[in-house]
């Protein structure tokens, strides 16, 4: 089985690839900090960058990231790679696709909200709805039994439940917004 654009099994890296502007591929823009940060600074509702984290997570993984705290929705999504029909059409709606599981993390300053939801099939369930966060590390992981958990800053760990699938991670924000990756790797030992 092959994956589009060299997204190989067991090759997660904290780097943004397959970049686009408003769902059109564009490999030249919107990243900084050695490819770990994706940013859109094009005014309220201006052109917005999208991209994927390099690699696929078929089993256990760990990802850590910081969402921007700006007017637009900064985002981090996880969903089965088969839920996205083609590279250039990344959309926040892909985390709720029939037959697949996913996660959504969105944060902004205009609504002053951080919302975290899980997607099971076409149903989204809001798990966390708190005041927006600024410069706060969020970590999500899945252990070898498929149990997904996350932690926002120094808050308690939240257990989401068993969510399986060959996950890809992506950003599809609303300008101005950003998301910076700090960690992304497959973990055959299982995250604790």
Buried (B, 14 or more C-beta within 10 A) or exposed (E): EEBEEEBEBEBBBBBBBBBBBBBEBBEEBBBEEEBBBBBBBBEEEBBBBBBBBBBBBBBBBBBBBBBBBBBBBBBBBBBBBEBBEEBBBBBBBBBBBEEBBBBBBBBBBEEEBBBBBBBBEEEBEEBBEEEBBEEBBBBBBBBEEBBBBBBBEEEEEBEBEEBBBBBBBBBBBBBBBBBBBBBBBBBEEBBE
